[in-house]
């Protein structure tokens, strides 16, 4: 076991670590409470501590001298932490915290870290995804789950039509919203699968299958749930998709997913028997009689790695004070309410977004205006401006937001207009078509690629202490019988007049 001095230094190191990483940890806990997809996060640290406690005999029996590689890992973790603090990318901060815990284990119990490594890695399943990745993943799962759900409905000979994520049953229409994408099952089930694979005393390939199968199990069971709801709505009305019954169905599906994991283990043992009972296969405590609470002989112990790590962590703590006192450069911005609405053959009118939408998008300012040309055709101009994107807020890419509400992307390509890159998208909803141009603009750049924009956001936050920027989008309907070229010409005509004005409102 650790002596008094070792225990004291470890407690001090953990205290400094928690204080240093407090902002990143608090953000994760906040999302556990706000998003059902991550509500299992409250249990993950408790499960980790339980596993470590149950493995304490093994850990103490295998404990060895400090490993200097742990100091290297903590140093790298602190570098990642500082980058995360400067750029306010919480994912870096949270992953860095897990790295620090692994490093502390390596200098505390040495080679016994092989027993603490997996429980500490379990914390990764409590770290929320960045919003930009979460939105993309949600949109993909919504569409795929909707399609699979419709296949289930059709198995019951029920006429059904799918438009985007809208399931049309004729009398009723079901919308597969974000909450029904399956993420609220996927993350908890992946956590459960990781825990099951860790305790599963079998060959590595079996454990890998148990963990990896959580993904298809979740997707197909969530799609089955959507299909089952469609069948029940068709037979007994819309109440089958609302209220308590809807939530209860969710719990049933999750329990069914967990049961399928158990059946998967049974199947694997039938295919390749391990010659163990289930209790032996999932033994939490190691019953090897050779395991002892104390090591059989004293081991040499150096406190130098601990002292170096304490210095590194204290440096990280003071670096947060520097970053917190580093005021972000916020350029001056003229409110879009003063944006001109008359340009030669175009007359515009300001429109107002719903307050709930504005709050969800966390906009600093926006332009949302419909411009009418002399041919009476309309082009909508939308500019979402953010003076800072450091707190996890950023423009939502239309490529992610378009699918849904019956709209689908029929054509997507990148091109240049007047020497500047743009995304050109044709979207369809039944017989309706719309043409969309959009790009990201700010800090002297116009960028079409979402991921390139994220890179420059990170670079400018790090080097220039700026994260301001905007999404610019033009949308016009493609009229029946009208060519796409005419719609292109309409948008480009308005862009020639409005783009120079938009540049005045978005700082270089």
C-alpha positions, 0 to 999 in steps of 0.5 A, a space after each residue: 500500500 502507499 505510505 503516509 508520505 506517498 498518499 499525502 503527495 498524491 492527494 495534493 497532486 489530485 487537488 491541484 489537478 482538479 482545481 486546474 481543470 475545474 472549468 473543463 470538468 464543470 462544462 462536462 458536468 453541465 452537459 451531463 445535466 442538460 443532455 440526456 445523451 450524457 446523463 450516464 456521465 454521473 455514474 461513470 466516475 463512481 463505476 471507475 472508483 468501484 472497479 479500482 477499489 475491487 482491484 485494490 489487492 491486485 494493484 498493491 501486489 503488483 505495485 512497483 517503483 515510479 515510472 518516469 514515462 508517467 512524468 512525460 505523459 503528464 507533461 504532454 497532457 499539460 501542453 494539451 491542456 494549455 492549448 485547450 485553455 487558450 482556444 477554449 476547446 473543452 475536449 482538449 481539456 477533458 482528454 488532458 485530465 484523463 491523461 494526467 490521471 494515467 500519469 499519476 497512476 504510473 508514478 504512484 503504483 508503477 507497473 500496477 497501472 496495467 490494472 488501473 489503466 482501463 478503469 481510468 479510460 472509462 472516463 472517456 465515455 463521460 466526455 461529451 462530444 464537441 457540438 459540431 461533431 454531435 450535430 453531424 452525428 445526430 443528423 446522420 443517425 436521424 436519417 438512417 434511423 428514419 429509413 430503417 424505421 420505415 422498413 419495419 413499418 412496411 413489414 406490416 403492410 402499412 402504406 408509408 412515405 418518408 421525406 427526410 426525417 418525416 414519416 408520413 402515415 397518411 392520417 398521421 405524420 411522425 417526425 424523427 427529432 434529434 432526441 430520437 436519433 439514438 445517441 441517448 442509447 448509443 453513449 450509455 450502451 457503449 459505456 456498458 459495453 466497455 465495462 462488460 468487455 473489461 470484466 469479460 474474462 475471455 480472449 481479446 477478440 471476444 471482448 472487442 466484439 462485445 464492445 464494438 457490437 454496441 453500435 449496430 445494436 443501438 442503431 437497429 434497436 432504435 430504428 425498431 423502436 421508431 418502426 414500432 411507434 409507427 405501427 402503433 400510431 397507425 393502429 391506435 392513434 398519435 397518443 402512442 408517440 407522446 408522453 409517458 408511453 413514448 418515454 417508457 418505450 425508450 427505457 424498454 429499448 435500452 433494457 433490450 439493448 443490454 439484454 442483447 449484449 448478454 445474449 451476445 456473450 452467451 452466443 460467443 461462449 457457445 461458438 468458442 467455449 471458455 470452460 468457465 461459468 458466467 460468474 467466473 467470466 465476469 468476476 469483479 474481484 480477482 480470487 488468486 490466492 497469491 494476491 496480497 494486500 501488501 507487497 512481500 518485500 520492500 521496493 525502492 521508491 523515489 520521490 523525484 517524479 512526484 516533485 517534478 509532477 507537482 511543479 508541472 501541475 502548479 505551472 498548469 494552475 498558474 497558466 490558467 490564471 494567465 489565460 483567464 486574465 487574457 481578454 479576447 480581442 473583440 472587434 467592433 461590430 455594427 448591428 445588422 439592423 442598420 443593413 441597407 435594404 435597397 440595391 438597384 433592382 432589389 428591395 429587402 425586408 428584415 425578418 425576425 427569428 424566434 427568440 428560442 432559436 436565437 437563444 439556442 444558436 447563441 448568436 451575437 447578431 444576425 441578418 435575416 432578410 428577404 430580398 425581392 427582385 423586379 421579377 418578383 422572385 425572392 432571395 433570402 439572406 441570412 448572416 449569423 455573426 458570433 463575436 466569440 466562439 470560445 465557449 463551444 458556440 459556432 455557426 451551424 453548417 447548413 449541410 448539417 441542418 438542411 436534412 430534416 423537415 422533409 428537405 434533402 440534399 440533392 446536389 452538393 458542390 464547391 465552386 468559386 464566385 468572383 474568385 471566392 469559394 462557396 458551397 452550392 447546394 440543391 435541396 428538394 422536398 417532394 416537387 419543391 427545390 431550393 438553391 443554397 449558397 453558403 460559406 464561412 467568413 471572418 478574420 480576413 477569410 472566406 472559407 467553404 470547407 467546415 473543417 478548414 474553418 475549424 482549423 483557422 478558428 483554432 489557429 487564430 484563437 491560439 495566435 491572434 486571440 480572436 474567434 469572431 466569425 460568421 456564416 453567410 447563406 443565400 437561399 432562393 426557390 427554384 420555380 417550376 420549370 425554371 433552370 438551375 442556371 436562372 436561380 444561380 444568376 438570381 443569387 449571384 446578382 444579389 450577391 454582387 450588391 450585398 456582399 460588399 455591404 456584408 463585409 463591412 459588418 464582419 471584421 477582417 
